[in-house]
Amino acid sequence: MIHVCNVSEIRGDRRKHIEVQGRIVTVLTHKGTPYCFDTVCYHAGGPLGKGLIEDIEEVGASCVKCPWHSYCVALDTGERVFQSCEMVDGKLQAGRWKRGPVQQRIHTISVREDGAVFIILNDSPEHRQSDDYSQAVDEHKFGLAKRMMEAARLLPDGQSGIHSGRILNPSVTKE
């Protein structure tokens, strides 16, 4: 188990983005439950850890939504969560919410009585799409992910200011 912070540091809308044993992870709480997941989005390497949290009741999932392309990931499982499209009376309309396969690596997190937060990295050999960006196996992708998260660090959570690898508003900073 690796001590990463105190629970007071991740209450409310506060989060921690940290590098642990060559992985970039996000630690947060939502509705009193702690979560830990790979910070960088499985889809295109976006700053998933900076995304807004949404509760999608139709599938019973609390999700983090990537600021780049709005991909949703279930906080508890790492599953892709998406809204399908359906044809109704010959017209394409938004359909039901669904859960897809696990794409994002989720890590075990626990909070001791004294408030200390510990994680155990999920080192399962089963490949997850987020592995391609969140670990230091591919130095180019890992370095790019670290630079993107550093740029995103300057902005409030839920407002990455980054899209498709470009910083859109570098003058906005977080105090």
Residue pairs with C-beta under 8 A, 6 or more apart in sequence:
1 110
1 118
1 119
1 120
2 20
2 21
2 118
2 119
2 120
2 121
3 116
3 117
3 118
4 16
4 18
4 20
4 27
4 36
4 117
4 118
4 119
5 16
5 18
5 27
5 117
6 115
6 116
6 117
7 29
7 34
7 111
7 115
7 116
7 117
8 115
9 16
9 117
10 16
10 27
10 28
10 29
10 34
10 117
11 29
12 29
13 157
13 158
14 28
15 26
15 27
15 28
15 49
15 157
16 26
16 27
16 28
17 24
17 25
17 26
17 39
17 49
17 50
17 149
17 153
18 24
18 25
18 27
19 25
19 146
20 119
20 121
21 121
22 135
22 136
22 142
23 38
23 121
23 134
23 135
23 136
24 38
24 39
24 40
24 49
24 134
24 142
24 145
24 146
24 149
25 36
25 37
25 38
25 39
25 49
25 107
25 119
25 121
25 134
26 36
26 37
26 38
26 39
26 48
26 49
26 64
27 34
27 35
27 36
27 109
27 117
27 119
28 34
28 35
28 53
29 35
30 53
30 62
30 75
31 62
34 109
34 110
34 111
34 117
35 75
35 76
35 106
35 109
36 106
36 107
36 108
36 109
36 119
37 48
37 49
37 64
37 73
37 75
37 78
37 104
37 105
37 106
37 107
37 130
38 48
38 104
38 105
38 107
38 128
38 130
38 131
38 133
38 134
39 47
39 48
39 49
39 134
39 145
39 149
40 46
40 47
40 48
40 49
40 130
40 133
40 134
40 145
40 148
40 149
41 47
41 48
41 66
41 68
41 69
41 71
41 73
41 104
41 130
41 133
42 48
42 71
42 73
42 80
42 103
42 104
42 128
42 129
42 130
42 132
42 133
43 66
43 68
43 69
43 71
43 103
43 129
44 68
44 69
44 164
45 132
45 133
45 141
45 144
45 145
45 148
45 165
46 66
46 67
46 68
46 69
46 71
46 148
46 160
46 162
47 66
47 67
47 68
47 148
47 149
47 152
47 160
47 162
48 64
48 66
48 71
48 73
48 104
48 130
49 64
49 149
50 67
50 152
50 155
50 157
50 158
50 159
50 160
51 64
51 65
51 66
51 67
51 157
51 158
51 160
52 64
52 65
52 67
52 157
52 158
53 62
53 63
53 64
53 65
53 75
54 62
54 63
54 64
54 65
54 72
55 61
55 62
55 63
56 62
56 63
56 72
56 81
56 97
58 96
58 97
59 81
59 97
59 98
59 99
61 72
61 74
61 75
61 76
61 77
61 79
61 81
61 99
62 74
62 75
62 76
63 72
63 73
63 74
63 75
63 81
64 72
64 73
64 75
65 71
65 72
66 72
66 73
67 158
67 159
67 160
67 162
67 163
68 160
68 162
68 163
68 164
71 80
71 82
72 80
72 81
72 82
73 79
73 80
73 81
73 103
73 104
74 80
74 81
74 99
75 106
76 106
77 99
77 102
77 106
78 102
78 103
78 104
78 105
78 106
78 128
78 130
79 99
79 100
79 101
79 102
79 103
80 99
80 100
80 101
80 102
80 103
80 104
81 97
81 98
81 99
81 100
82 97
82 98
82 100
83 94
83 95
83 96
83 97
83 98
84 94
84 95
84 96
84 97
84 98
85 92
85 93
85 94
85 95
86 92
86 93
86 94
86 95
86 96
87 93
102 128
103 128
103 129
103 130
104 128
104 129
104 130
105 122
105 128
105 130
105 131
105 134
106 122
107 119
107 120
107 121
107 122
108 119
108 120
108 122
109 117
109 118
109 119
109 120
110 117
110 118
110 119
111 117
111 118
112 118
131 137
132 138
132 141
133 141
133 142
133 145
134 142
134 145
135 142
136 142
144 165
148 162
148 165
151 161
151 162
151 167
151 170
152 160
152 161
152 162
153 174
154 161
154 172
154 173
154 174
155 161
155 172
155 173
155 174
156 174
159 172
161 167
161 168
161 169
161 170
161 172
162 168
